[in-house]
Each structure stands twice: as C-alpha cells, then as structure tokens.
Amino acid sequence: MYALVTAYLDDPDEKLKPIILKMVAGLDDYVKATRKEKDVLLFGFLIKSLMVCAGYLNSEQALNLSTWISNCHSQNSTAFNRLIDY
C-alpha cells in the first residue's frame, strides 16, 4: 500500500487511487472481523501506510483505522510487555 501511494504521489494516475482505497477498505474489514489481542502486534506494521493514505489521499477510513491500531498499541500493555519480555 505504501509503495502504491508513493507511486501515486510521483505520478498521480487516477487509476491507482481507487485501488489504494479498496486496499484500505479491505484491511478495515479484516481488522474489524479479527480484532483479537494477538493480532494487534501484526496490525502495528500498517500504521505508516495507513497514515500516508490518510494524509495524501484524504482517506478518513485510513485515518480511523490507523488511530484504532495506535490506540490499541498504547492502551494494550500486554502487547508491549510481550515485546519487552521477548
């Protein structure tokens, strides 16, 4: 997703924008369907890509999803404790 957004910024091909937004929608659907604590760590890797989509493509869905993931990481001490204990 990040690569597609940067490609879109380099050469604003309007065919890319709906593809990127569809990826965001698919991720949002997946996250909503599988919101389990064990998955929160995996979702963290999406924050950067989602924030780029939110900022450059004005995607409120990407902003909301990245906010939810960030909040889970900051509020879920278990997730961070696993990383620290590892």
C-alpha positions as CSV (number, residue, x, y, z in Angstrom):
1,M,0.0,0.0,0.0
2,Y,2.8,2.4,0.9
3,A,4.5,1.7,-2.4
4,L,1.3,2.4,-4.3
5,V,0.7,5.7,-2.5
6,T,4.2,6.9,-3.2
7,A,3.8,5.8,-6.9
8,Y,0.6,7.8,-6.9
9,L,2.3,10.9,-5.5
10,D,5.1,10.6,-8.0
11,D,2.7,10.3,-10.9
12,P,-1.0,11.0,-10.0
13,D,-2.6,8.3,-12.1
14,E,-6.3,8.4,-11.1
15,K,-6.5,4.6,-11.7
16,L,-4.3,4.0,-8.7
17,K,-6.4,5.9,-6.1
18,P,-9.5,3.6,-6.1
19,I,-7.1,0.6,-5.9
20,I,-5.4,2.0,-2.8
21,L,-8.7,3.0,-1.2
22,K,-10.0,-0.5,-1.8
23,M,-7.0,-1.9,-0.1
24,V,-7.7,0.3,2.9
25,A,-11.4,-0.9,2.9
26,G,-10.2,-4.5,2.8
27,L,-7.8,-4.0,5.7
28,D,-10.5,-2.2,7.7
29,D,-12.9,-5.1,7.1
30,Y,-10.3,-7.7,8.0
31,V,-9.3,-5.8,11.2
32,K,-13.0,-5.5,12.2
33,A,-13.6,-9.2,11.7
34,T,-10.4,-10.3,13.6
35,R,-10.0,-7.9,16.4
36,K,-8.1,-10.2,18.7
37,E,-5.4,-9.2,21.1
38,K,-2.8,-11.5,19.5
39,D,-3.3,-9.7,16.1
40,V,-2.6,-6.2,17.5
41,L,1.1,-6.5,17.1
42,L,0.7,-7.5,13.5
43,F,-1.6,-4.6,12.7
44,G,1.1,-2.1,14.0
45,F,3.0,-2.5,10.8
46,L,0.1,-1.0,8.9
47,I,0.2,2.4,10.7
48,K,2.7,4.1,8.4
49,S,0.9,3.0,5.2
50,L,-2.5,4.0,6.6
51,M,-1.3,7.4,7.7
52,V,0.2,8.1,4.3
53,C,-3.2,7.2,2.7
54,A,-5.0,9.4,5.2
55,G,-2.7,12.3,4.7
56,Y,-2.2,12.3,0.9
57,L,-5.5,10.7,-0.3
58,N,-7.7,12.2,2.4
59,S,-9.0,8.8,3.4
60,E,-11.0,9.1,6.6
61,Q,-11.2,5.3,6.7
62,A,-7.4,5.0,6.7
63,L,-7.2,7.7,9.5
64,N,-9.8,5.9,11.6
65,L,-8.1,2.5,11.2
66,S,-4.6,3.9,12.0
67,T,-6.0,5.7,15.0
68,W,-7.6,2.5,16.3
69,I,-4.4,0.5,15.8
70,S,-2.3,3.2,17.6
71,N,-4.7,3.3,20.5
72,C,-4.6,-0.5,20.8
73,H,-0.9,-0.4,21.0
74,S,-0.7,2.4,23.5
75,Q,-3.5,1.0,25.7
76,N,-2.7,-2.7,25.5
77,S,0.2,-3.1,27.9
78,T,0.1,-6.8,27.2
79,A,1.2,-6.3,23.7
80,F,4.1,-4.1,24.7
81,N,5.0,-6.4,27.6
82,R,5.3,-9.3,25.2
83,L,7.8,-7.3,23.2
84,I,9.8,-6.3,26.3
85,D,9.8,-9.8,27.7
86,Y,10.9,-11.3,24.4
